Amino acid sequence: MRALSASFGVVTILLVYLITCELFAPPSEGGSAQDREDIRLIAALAALVFAVNLVTIKYSREARMYPLLLAAILAQITMFLRALRAGRIANYAGVAVLTAIVVATNYSALAVPATEGLWLLHILTRSGWRLDNLNARRAWAVAAALAVAGLILVPKLFSPLHAATTRSGVIRGWRKPPALYSPFALFNKATGSFAFPILAAVAIWGVVSRWRRGARDAVALAVLLMWAPPILMLAASYAIAPVFVERYALWCFVPFFILVALGIFECPGDRVRGATLVLVLAFSVSHIVSYDRKPHDAQFREAIAAASSALKPGEVMTVVPSYAIEVIRYYLPADQLDRAVQYGPSASPAAVLILGDQNLAPGAVESYRKEYPQTVARLRGVTVLRR
């Protein structure tokens, strides 16, 4: 079930290489052989740093859409950069098609064209909005490609957004608004409290060094791609509803790792460069090892077995959060599916409740325990209760 996610996770390593090459490629097809070699080395370092970081590895282990989303976003950004650099109808078409795929995969990806729109605005402002300027013409063409993607999505764009604000258990006030420092905490938590200061210091060195060497557009765009997703999520959390979720901003870690790779490359001398690379890899791998030593699952299989044993003839079980009913039906034998009912006001009362620890409103646990006072089993991430 997880093979497709793992496959996209592996493909994304290649996409990180490609997007790095496009990000630092010279405006024309020119550039010296040494420049091209340097860009390929930076891209290889970025792919390596990305490949050994936990934040994307753990999502590549899950049977969910996020590895597909990340791969589609990186492919879209690659085509976006290529269209700005070289133009061509095929590149503009790639931007339009991939943008539609990205947003259709998950509505949180609306942040991608929003971020790219800011960069296009910067290009057009700098070029005076003139069509006789090559960069301005390409920016206008890319903007048109993004608009075409929007037209493709118009029939379906707003229905999932509406559903997300009304569906049970998704956005109904139980999430707390994020703190103002959440964008910084996002990178710290995802890369590890010990690894993040090292990676951040190397990335800052890369930004400062490359900026001084004149690659300001590439550095500025990487910084924008890194910080725009968490800042947009923070703004949306206060303006609309709390939506500050790590998996909604997976793509912002890629430019961060690219800047880390840039910092490694900009170290003076091969020895310092090699030592910095080893340090970054060691801390990143140690974060993976530390994560893998702790359990991160809920024992639903054991909870369902305990709930089944506690049921008397004719009784049924239910689960909270209610959408976890599919997990119950997955583990129950095919001839016992009628023993599980979805929790809800209109449903018939169940004798046994399987109560998950996550995604519960404040104070909800106490109300469920009043209704189901007997504890049948207390397991990792889930509790089985009976009336």
C-alpha positions as CSV (number, residue, x, y, z in Angstrom):
1,M,0.0,0.0,0.0
2,R,2.9,2.3,0.7
3,A,4.9,1.4,-2.4
4,L,3.6,4.3,-4.5
5,S,4.4,6.8,-1.8
6,A,7.9,5.4,-1.5
7,S,8.4,5.5,-5.3
8,F,7.4,9.2,-5.4
9,G,9.8,9.8,-2.5
10,V,12.6,8.4,-4.5
11,V,11.7,10.3,-7.6
12,T,11.6,13.5,-5.6
13,I,15.4,13.1,-4.9
14,L,15.9,13.5,-8.7
15,L,13.5,16.4,-8.8
16,V,15.5,18.2,-6.1
17,Y,18.6,17.8,-8.3
18,L,16.7,19.2,-11.3
19,I,15.2,22.1,-9.5
20,T,18.6,23.1,-8.1
21,C,20.1,23.1,-11.6
22,E,17.3,25.3,-12.9
23,L,17.5,27.6,-9.9
24,F,21.2,28.4,-10.4
25,A,21.3,28.1,-14.2
26,P,22.6,31.2,-16.0
27,P,19.9,33.3,-17.8
28,S,21.0,32.0,-21.2
29,E,22.4,28.8,-22.4
30,G,25.9,30.2,-21.9
31,G,28.1,30.0,-18.8
32,S,31.5,28.4,-18.5
33,A,32.1,24.7,-18.1
34,Q,33.3,25.3,-14.6
35,D,30.1,27.2,-13.7
36,R,28.0,24.2,-15.0
37,E,30.1,21.8,-13.1
38,D,29.7,23.9,-9.9
39,I,25.9,23.9,-10.4
40,R,25.8,20.2,-10.8
41,L,27.8,19.7,-7.6
42,I,25.5,22.0,-5.7
43,A,22.5,20.1,-7.1
44,A,24.0,16.8,-6.1
45,L,24.7,18.1,-2.5
46,A,21.1,19.3,-2.3
47,A,19.7,15.9,-3.4
48,L,22.0,14.2,-0.8
49,V,20.9,16.4,2.0
50,F,17.3,16.0,1.0
51,A,17.6,12.2,0.8
52,V,18.8,11.8,4.4
53,N,16.3,14.1,6.1
54,L,13.5,12.7,8.2
55,V,10.8,15.3,7.3
56,T,10.2,13.8,3.8
57,I,11.2,10.2,4.6
58,K,8.5,9.8,7.1
59,Y,5.8,10.9,4.7
60,S,7.2,8.6,2.0
61,R,6.3,5.7,4.4
62,E,2.6,6.6,4.5
63,A,-0.1,5.6,2.1
64,R,-1.2,9.2,1.6
65,M,-1.1,11.8,-1.1
66,Y,1.7,14.0,0.3
67,P,4.7,12.3,-1.6
68,L,2.7,12.7,-4.8
69,L,2.0,16.3,-3.9
70,L,5.6,17.1,-3.2
71,A,6.8,15.5,-6.4
72,A,4.2,17.4,-8.4
73,I,5.1,20.7,-6.8
74,L,8.8,20.3,-7.5
75,A,8.1,19.3,-11.1
76,Q,5.9,22.4,-11.4
77,I,8.5,24.7,-9.9
78,T,11.1,23.2,-12.2
79,M,9.0,24.0,-15.3
80,F,8.2,27.4,-13.8
81,L,12.0,28.2,-13.6
82,R,12.7,26.7,-17.0
83,A,9.9,28.8,-18.6
84,L,11.3,32.0,-17.1
85,R,14.8,31.1,-18.2
86,A,14.2,29.7,-21.7
87,G,10.6,30.4,-22.6
88,R,9.1,27.9,-25.2
89,I,5.5,26.7,-25.5
90,A,6.3,23.3,-24.1
91,N,7.5,24.8,-20.8
92,Y,4.5,27.1,-20.5
93,A,2.2,24.1,-21.1
94,G,4.1,22.2,-18.5
95,V,3.5,25.0,-16.0
96,A,-0.3,25.0,-16.7
97,V,-0.8,21.3,-16.6
98,L,1.4,20.7,-13.5
99,T,-0.2,23.6,-11.7
100,A,-3.7,22.1,-12.2
101,I,-2.4,18.7,-11.0
102,V,-0.8,20.3,-7.9
103,V,-3.8,22.2,-6.8
104,A,-6.1,19.2,-7.6
105,T,-4.0,17.0,-5.4
106,N,-4.4,19.1,-2.3
107,Y,-6.0,22.6,-1.8
108,S,-3.1,23.7,0.4
109,A,-1.0,23.8,-2.8
110,L,-2.7,27.0,-3.7
111,A,0.3,28.5,-1.9
112,V,2.5,27.4,-4.9
113,P,1.0,29.7,-7.6
114,A,0.6,32.4,-4.9
115,T,4.3,32.4,-4.2
116,E,5.2,32.2,-7.9
117,G,2.9,35.2,-8.5
118,L,4.9,37.2,-6.0
119,W,8.1,36.4,-7.9
120,L,6.4,37.3,-11.3
121,L,5.4,40.6,-9.8
122,H,9.0,41.2,-8.8
123,I,10.2,40.5,-12.3
124,L,7.6,42.6,-14.0
125,T,8.2,45.5,-11.6
126,R,11.9,45.4,-12.2
127,S,11.5,45.2,-16.0
128,G,9.0,48.1,-16.1
129,W,6.1,45.9,-17.2
130,R,7.3,46.4,-20.9
131,L,6.5,43.8,-23.5
132,D,9.7,44.7,-25.4
133,N,11.7,43.3,-22.4
134,L,12.4,39.6,-22.8
135,N,12.1,38.8,-19.1
136,A,8.8,40.7,-18.9
137,R,7.4,38.8,-21.9
138,R,8.3,35.5,-20.3
139,A,6.8,36.5,-17.0
140,W,3.6,37.5,-18.7
141,A,3.5,34.2,-20.5
142,V,4.0,32.2,-17.3
143,A,1.3,34.3,-15.6
144,A,-1.0,33.3,-18.5
145,A,-0.1,29.7,-18.0
146,L,-1.0,29.9,-14.3
147,A,-4.3,31.5,-15.3
148,V,-5.0,28.7,-17.7
149,A,-4.5,26.2,-14.8
150,G,-7.0,28.2,-12.8
151,L,-9.5,27.9,-15.6
152,I,-9.0,24.2,-15.7
153,L,-9.8,24.0,-11.9
154,V,-12.7,26.5,-11.8
155,P,-15.5,23.8,-11.8
156,K,-14.0,22.0,-8.8
157,L,-11.8,24.5,-7.0
158,F,-14.2,25.8,-4.4
159,S,-16.1,22.6,-3.6
160,P,-13.2,20.9,-1.7
161,L,-12.5,24.2,0.1
162,H,-16.1,24.3,1.3
163,A,-16.1,20.7,2.3
164,A,-12.9,21.2,4.3
165,T,-14.5,23.8,6.4
166,T,-17.7,21.8,7.1
167,R,-16.6,18.1,7.2
168,S,-16.7,16.6,10.7
169,G,-13.4,16.5,12.5
170,V,-11.4,18.7,10.0
171,I,-11.8,22.4,10.8
172,R,-14.4,23.1,13.5
173,G,-12.5,25.1,16.0
174,W,-10.5,22.4,17.9
175,R,-7.2,23.5,16.3
176,K,-5.5,26.3,18.2
177,P,-4.2,29.3,16.1
178,P,-0.4,28.9,15.7
179,A,2.0,31.1,17.6
180,L,3.8,33.8,15.6
181,Y,7.1,32.0,15.9
182,S,5.6,28.8,14.3
183,P,7.3,29.3,10.9
184,F,10.7,29.0,12.7
185,A,9.5,26.2,14.9
186,L,8.3,24.3,11.8
187,F,11.9,23.9,10.5
188,N,13.3,23.2,13.9
189,K,10.8,20.4,14.6
190,A,11.0,18.9,11.1
191,T,14.8,18.7,10.9
192,G,15.5,18.0,14.6
193,S,16.3,20.3,17.5
194,F,20.0,19.4,17.4
195,A,20.4,19.3,13.6
196,F,18.4,22.5,12.8
197,P,21.0,25.0,14.2
198,I,23.7,23.3,12.2
199,L,21.7,23.3,9.0
200,A,20.5,26.9,9.6
201,A,24.0,28.2,10.1
202,V,25.3,26.4,6.9
203,A,22.3,27.8,5.0
204,I,22.8,31.3,6.2
205,W,26.5,31.1,5.2
206,G,25.4,29.9,1.7
207,V,23.0,32.8,1.3
208,V,25.5,35.4,2.4
209,S,28.3,34.0,0.3
210,R,26.3,33.5,-2.9
211,W,24.6,36.9,-2.5
212,R,28.0,38.6,-2.4
213,R,29.1,36.7,-5.5
214,G,26.1,38.2,-7.4
215,A,23.6,35.3,-7.6
216,R,21.0,37.4,-5.9
217,D,18.0,36.3,-7.9
218,A,18.5,32.6,-7.3
219,V,19.1,33.2,-3.6
220,A,16.2,35.5,-3.2
221,L,13.8,33.1,-4.9
222,A,15.0,30.2,-2.8
223,V,14.4,32.2,0.4
224,L,11.0,33.2,-0.9
225,L,10.1,29.5,-1.7
226,M,11.3,28.6,1.8
227,W,9.4,31.1,3.8
228,A,6.3,31.8,1.8
229,P,4.4,28.5,2.7
230,P,4.7,28.8,6.5
231,I,3.9,32.5,6.4
232,L,0.9,32.0,4.2
233,M,-0.3,29.2,6.5
234,L,0.2,31.5,9.5
235,A,-1.8,34.3,7.8
236,A,-4.6,31.9,6.8
237,S,-4.8,30.5,10.3
238,Y,-5.6,33.9,11.7
239,A,-7.7,35.1,8.8
240,I,-9.8,32.0,8.0
241,A,-9.2,29.0,10.3
242,P,-6.1,27.2,11.8
243,V,-4.4,25.4,9.0
244,F,-0.7,25.4,10.2
245,V,0.1,21.8,9.4
246,E,3.6,20.5,8.6
247,R,2.5,18.3,5.7
248,Y,0.8,21.2,4.0
249,A,4.2,22.9,3.6
250,L,6.5,20.0,2.7
251,W,7.9,21.8,-0.3
252,C,9.3,24.6,1.7
253,F,12.0,22.3,3.1
254,V,13.4,21.7,-0.4
255,P,14.7,25.3,-0.8
256,F,16.0,25.1,2.7
257,F,18.1,22.0,1.9
258,I,19.2,23.7,-1.4
259,L,20.5,26.6,0.7
260,V,22.2,24.1,3.0
261,A,23.9,22.5,0.0
262,L,24.9,26.0,-1.2
263,G,26.5,26.7,2.2
264,I,28.4,23.4,2.0
265,F,29.7,24.3,-1.5
266,E,30.7,27.8,-0.4
267,C,32.9,26.5,2.4
268,P,36.6,27.4,1.8
269,G,38.6,24.4,0.7
270,D,37.8,20.8,0.1
271,R,38.6,19.8,3.7
272,V,36.2,22.3,5.3
273,R,33.6,21.5,2.7
274,G,33.9,17.7,3.4
275,A,33.8,18.2,7.1
276,T,30.7,20.4,6.9
277,L,29.0,17.8,4.7
278,V,29.8,15.0,7.2
279,L,28.5,17.1,10.0
280,V,25.2,17.9,8.2
281,L,24.7,14.2,7.2
282,A,25.6,12.9,10.7
283,F,23.1,15.2,12.5
284,S,20.4,14.4,9.9
285,V,20.9,10.7,10.1
286,S,20.9,10.9,13.9
287,H,17.5,12.5,13.8
288,I,16.2,9.6,11.7
289,V,17.6,7.1,14.2
290,S,16.1,9.0,17.2
291,Y,12.7,9.1,15.5
292,D,12.7,5.4,14.6
293,R,13.4,4.4,18.2
294,K,10.0,5.7,19.3
295,P,6.6,4.3,18.4
296,H,4.5,6.7,16.3
297,D,1.4,4.5,15.7
298,A,-1.9,3.9,17.5
299,Q,-2.7,0.3,18.4
300,F,-6.0,0.1,16.6
301,R,-5.6,-3.6,15.8
302,E,-5.3,-4.4,19.5
303,A,-8.1,-2.0,20.4
304,I,-10.5,-3.6,18.0
305,A,-9.7,-7.1,19.3
306,A,-10.4,-5.8,22.9
307,A,-13.6,-4.1,21.8
308,S,-14.8,-7.3,20.0
309,S,-14.2,-9.3,23.2
310,A,-16.1,-6.9,25.3
311,L,-19.2,-6.9,23.0
312,K,-22.2,-9.1,24.0
313,P,-24.4,-10.7,21.4
314,G,-26.4,-8.0,19.5
315,E,-24.1,-5.1,20.7
316,V,-22.1,-2.9,18.4
317,M,-18.9,-0.7,18.7
318,T,-18.1,2.8,17.5
319,V,-15.1,5.0,17.3
320,V,-14.1,8.6,17.8
321,P,-12.9,10.5,15.7
322,S,-15.8,9.2,13.6
323,Y,-13.8,9.0,10.3
324,A,-11.7,6.2,11.9
325,I,-14.6,3.9,11.3
326,E,-12.9,2.8,8.1
327,V,-9.9,1.6,10.2
328,I,-12.3,-0.5,12.3
329,R,-13.9,-2.0,9.2
330,Y,-10.5,-2.7,7.8
331,Y,-9.4,-4.9,10.8
332,L,-12.8,-6.6,11.4
333,P,-13.5,-9.9,9.7
334,A,-15.7,-9.6,6.6
335,D,-18.6,-11.3,8.3
336,Q,-18.5,-9.0,11.4
337,L,-18.6,-5.6,9.7
338,D,-22.1,-5.0,11.1
339,R,-20.5,-4.9,14.6
340,A,-19.1,-1.4,13.9
341,V,-21.3,1.7,13.4
342,Q,-20.2,5.3,12.8
343,Y,-20.4,7.6,15.8
344,G,-23.0,10.3,15.5
345,P,-26.2,11.8,17.1
346,S,-28.5,9.9,14.8
347,A,-26.7,6.6,15.1
348,S,-28.0,3.9,17.4
349,P,-26.1,3.9,20.8
350,A,-23.0,1.6,20.8
351,A,-22.0,-0.5,23.8
352,V,-18.3,0.0,23.3
353,L,-16.3,3.1,22.2
354,I,-12.8,3.1,20.8
355,L,-11.4,6.5,21.6
356,G,-8.4,7.9,19.7
357,D,-6.1,10.3,21.4
358,Q,-5.7,12.7,18.4
359,N,-7.9,15.3,16.8
360,L,-10.2,15.7,19.8
361,A,-11.8,18.9,20.9
362,P,-10.7,20.3,24.3
363,G,-12.8,18.7,27.0
364,A,-14.2,16.0,24.7
365,V,-12.4,13.2,26.5
366,E,-14.3,13.9,29.8
367,S,-17.7,13.9,28.0
368,Y,-17.0,10.6,26.3
369,R,-15.8,9.0,29.6
370,K,-19.1,10.1,31.3
371,E,-21.0,8.3,28.6
372,Y,-18.7,5.3,28.6
373,P,-17.4,5.1,32.2
374,Q,-15.8,1.6,32.1
375,T,-12.2,1.2,30.8
376,V,-11.8,-2.0,28.8
377,A,-8.2,-1.4,27.6
378,R,-5.7,1.5,27.5
379,L,-3.3,1.1,24.6
380,R,-0.9,3.3,22.8
381,G,-2.8,6.2,21.2
382,V,-6.2,4.7,21.8
383,T,-8.5,3.7,24.7
384,V,-11.4,1.2,24.7
385,L,-14.4,2.2,26.8
386,R,-17.7,0.6,27.6
387,R,-21.0,1.9,28.9
